[in-house]
Amino acid sequence: MGNNLVGNHIRKLRFDHDEMTQQQLADKVGVTRQTIVALEKGNYSPSLELAFRIARAFSLPIESIFFYEEAPKK
């Protein structure tokens, strides 16, 4: 299972929403700014609960924020 990727459009969405800062999003969803940084860099996959909170913060369905793709096989 290590060959899979959960990506997101959080950084773009923040800028599309009045240039929301990482801290503002973190405060809205109840996490630290460092968690948002890790999400945006792809270093962290959110829990389902956090994914829903982020989706609500942007008033979008989860599928508009997060995507899943399999890494190419070697």
Short mmCIF file of the C-alpha atoms (twelve columns), coordinates in Angstrom:
data_MODEL
# 
_entry.id   MODEL 
# 
loop_
_atom_site.group_PDB 
_atom_site.id 
_atom_site.type_symbol 
_atom_site.label_atom_id 
_atom_site.label_alt_id 
_atom_site.label_comp_id 
_atom_site.label_asym_id 
_atom_site.label_seq_id 
_atom_site.Cartn_x 
_atom_site.Cartn_y 
_atom_site.Cartn_z 
_atom_site.pdbx_PDB_model_num 
ATOM 1  C CA . MET A 1  0.000   0.000  0.000   1 
ATOM 2  C CA . GLY A 2  2.988   2.343  0.109   1 
ATOM 3  C CA . ASN A 3  2.626   3.150  -3.610  1 
ATOM 4  C CA . ASN A 4  -0.522  5.243  -3.258  1 
ATOM 5  C CA . LEU A 5  -0.965  8.976  -3.073  1 
ATOM 6  C CA . VAL A 6  -3.617  11.131 -1.461  1 
ATOM 7  C CA . GLY A 7  -3.209  14.603 -2.892  1 
ATOM 8  C CA . ASN A 8  -5.129  17.810 -2.406  1 
ATOM 9  C CA . HIS A 9  -5.898  21.248 -3.767  1 
ATOM 10 C CA . ILE A 10 -5.788  23.025 -0.397  1 
ATOM 11 C CA . ARG A 11 -3.172  25.625 -1.308  1 
ATOM 12 C CA . LYS A 12 -5.060  26.702 -4.447  1 
ATOM 13 C CA . LEU A 13 -8.368  26.750 -2.584  1 
ATOM 14 C CA . ARG A 14 -6.938  28.960 0.154   1 
ATOM 15 C CA . PHE A 15 -5.899  31.530 -2.442  1 
ATOM 16 C CA . ASP A 16 -9.259  31.254 -4.200  1 
ATOM 17 C CA . HIS A 17 -10.954 32.021 -0.861  1 
ATOM 18 C CA . ASP A 18 -9.712  35.575 -0.295  1 
ATOM 19 C CA . GLU A 19 -6.105  34.415 0.091   1 
ATOM 20 C CA . MET A 20 -6.872  32.588 3.329   1 
ATOM 21 C CA . THR A 21 -3.710  31.991 5.333   1 
ATOM 22 C CA . GLN A 22 -2.613  28.592 6.560   1 
ATOM 23 C CA . GLN A 23 -3.242  29.811 10.099  1 
ATOM 24 C CA . GLN A 24 -6.793  30.921 9.276   1 
ATOM 25 C CA . LEU A 25 -7.611  27.522 7.788   1 
ATOM 26 C CA . ALA A 26 -5.971  25.752 10.723  1 
ATOM 27 C CA . ASP A 27 -8.066  27.779 13.174  1 
ATOM 28 C CA . LYS A 28 -11.241 27.032 11.198  1 
ATOM 29 C CA . VAL A 29 -10.697 23.278 11.223  1 
ATOM 30 C CA . GLY A 30 -9.084  22.918 14.654  1 
ATOM 31 C CA . VAL A 31 -5.528  21.900 13.807  1 
ATOM 32 C CA . THR A 32 -2.113  23.555 13.897  1 
ATOM 33 C CA . ARG A 33 -0.647  25.558 11.026  1 
ATOM 34 C CA . GLN A 34 2.039   22.882 10.772  1 
ATOM 35 C CA . THR A 35 -0.657  20.301 9.980   1 
ATOM 36 C CA . ILE A 36 -1.885  22.452 7.086   1 
ATOM 37 C CA . VAL A 37 1.715   22.844 5.859   1 
ATOM 38 C CA . ALA A 38 2.200   19.055 5.962   1 
ATOM 39 C CA . LEU A 39 -1.082  18.488 4.107   1 
ATOM 40 C CA . GLU A 40 -0.207  20.978 1.381   1 
ATOM 41 C CA . LYS A 41 3.249   19.425 0.902   1 
ATOM 42 C CA . GLY A 42 1.741   15.949 0.657   1 
ATOM 43 C CA . ASN A 43 3.604   14.757 3.750   1 
ATOM 44 C CA . TYR A 44 0.419   13.930 5.651   1 
ATOM 45 C CA . SER A 45 -2.900  12.322 4.753   1 
ATOM 46 C CA . PRO A 46 -5.757  13.663 6.852   1 
ATOM 47 C CA . SER A 47 -8.142  11.587 8.892   1 
ATOM 48 C CA . LEU A 48 -11.600 11.283 7.406   1 
ATOM 49 C CA . GLU A 49 -12.896 13.638 10.097  1 
ATOM 50 C CA . LEU A 50 -10.319 16.305 9.241   1 
ATOM 51 C CA . ALA A 51 -11.014 15.895 5.517   1 
ATOM 52 C CA . PHE A 52 -14.712 16.590 6.193   1 
ATOM 53 C CA . ARG A 53 -13.866 19.651 8.317   1 
ATOM 54 C CA . ILE A 54 -11.647 21.034 5.562   1 
ATOM 55 C CA . ALA A 55 -14.362 20.382 2.980   1 
ATOM 56 C CA . ARG A 56 -16.870 22.269 5.131   1 
ATOM 57 C CA . ALA A 57 -14.433 25.159 5.576   1 
ATOM 58 C CA . PHE A 58 -14.424 25.579 1.791   1 
ATOM 59 C CA . SER A 59 -18.110 24.625 1.344   1 
ATOM 60 C CA . LEU A 60 -17.085 21.952 -1.150  1 
ATOM 61 C CA . PRO A 61 -17.417 18.176 -1.409  1 
ATOM 62 C CA . ILE A 62 -14.380 16.188 -0.297  1 
ATOM 63 C CA . GLU A 63 -13.747 15.039 -3.877  1 
ATOM 64 C CA . SER A 64 -13.177 18.666 -4.916  1 
ATOM 65 C CA . ILE A 65 -10.354 18.990 -2.383  1 
ATOM 66 C CA . PHE A 66 -8.730  15.571 -2.104  1 
ATOM 67 C CA . PHE A 67 -7.823  13.060 -4.790  1 
ATOM 68 C CA . TYR A 68 -6.431  9.564  -4.710  1 
ATOM 69 C CA . GLU A 69 -4.202  8.056  -7.314  1 
ATOM 70 C CA . GLU A 70 -1.992  5.030  -7.441  1 
ATOM 71 C CA . ALA A 71 1.673   5.599  -8.057  1 
ATOM 72 C CA . PRO A 72 3.007   4.020  -11.227 1 
ATOM 73 C CA . LYS A 73 4.299   0.500  -10.691 1 
ATOM 74 C CA . LYS A 74 8.024   -0.015 -11.058 1 
# 
